[in-house]
Amino acid sequence: MSFFDEIKKDVGISDMKMLSGFSYVNFCGEALYIEGVKRLDKISNECILVRTSKAELEICGNLNVESVTENTIVIIGQIENVASRRLK
């Protein structure tokens, strides 16, 4: 069982719920991987706003977008803060 499968099991999150939501992993404040991206609302070196189906994420720091795909984004740099706000 993978690390993320164990976490999902421990907190009671199903694969179906994950498909309609979002997740992110912060690697030591140097790289951020976000899954479930619907659109990018703002991109600057200091702040990136990411919209998912269920929340808006605000990432602050000294940032660079490393890669973007249909539903993922990788941000690198000095990640100082990641905040999420649920959408109604």
N, C-alpha and C positions, 0 to 999 in steps of 0.2 A: 504494500500500500504506500502511495506517495505521501509526502509531507502535507500537501494541500488536501488530499483525500482524508487524511487523519484529522486535520483541522475542521473540514466540513462535517465530518461525522461527529466530532466532539461538540460542535456548536449547533448541530441539527439543521444545516443548510443542505437542501437537495440540489442535485444537478439541474433540475428544471428551474429552480429559483435562481441559480447562478446564470442560466442562459438569458434570463430577463433582467439581470442586474448588472453589477460591475464589481471589479476587484482591482486592487493595486498592491504592489510590493515595492517597498522602499529599501534599497540596498545601501545601507550605511550612509544615507544622506548624499550619495554620489550618483545614484541612478534610480529612476522611478519607472516602473512598468505598469501601465494602466490598460485594463481589458474592459470592454463594454462601452467604448467611446461612441457617441452619436455624432458629436461635432465639437470643433474647437471654437470657443467664443472670443478668446483673446490670446495673442502670442506676443510676448516681449521678453527681453533678457531678464526682467525682474519678476514677471508674473505671467502665468498661463492659466486660463480658465477652460476647463473641459466639461462638456455636458454629456451625461449618460441618460438613460431612460428614467432613472430614479433619483439622480442627484446631480449637483454641480460641484466640481472639485476646483479648488483654487490652490495652485502650487506657487510658492514664493521662494526666491533665492537668486542665485546667479546661474541662469538656466540656458540650455540649448536643447532644441528638439533633435534627437538622434535619428528617429525613424517614426513614420506614421503609416499604418495600414488601414484597411476598411473599418476595423473596430479596436485597434490598439495604438498606443503611442508610447514611445520610450523617450524620457527626458533625462539628460545628464547635466552635471554641474554640481554646484553647491546648493542642495535642497534644504532650505531652512524651515519650511512649514508646508504641510499639506492639510487643508481643511475641506470638509464636505458639508453641503447643505442639501437636505432632502427637498425634492420637488414635490409639489402637491399632486 
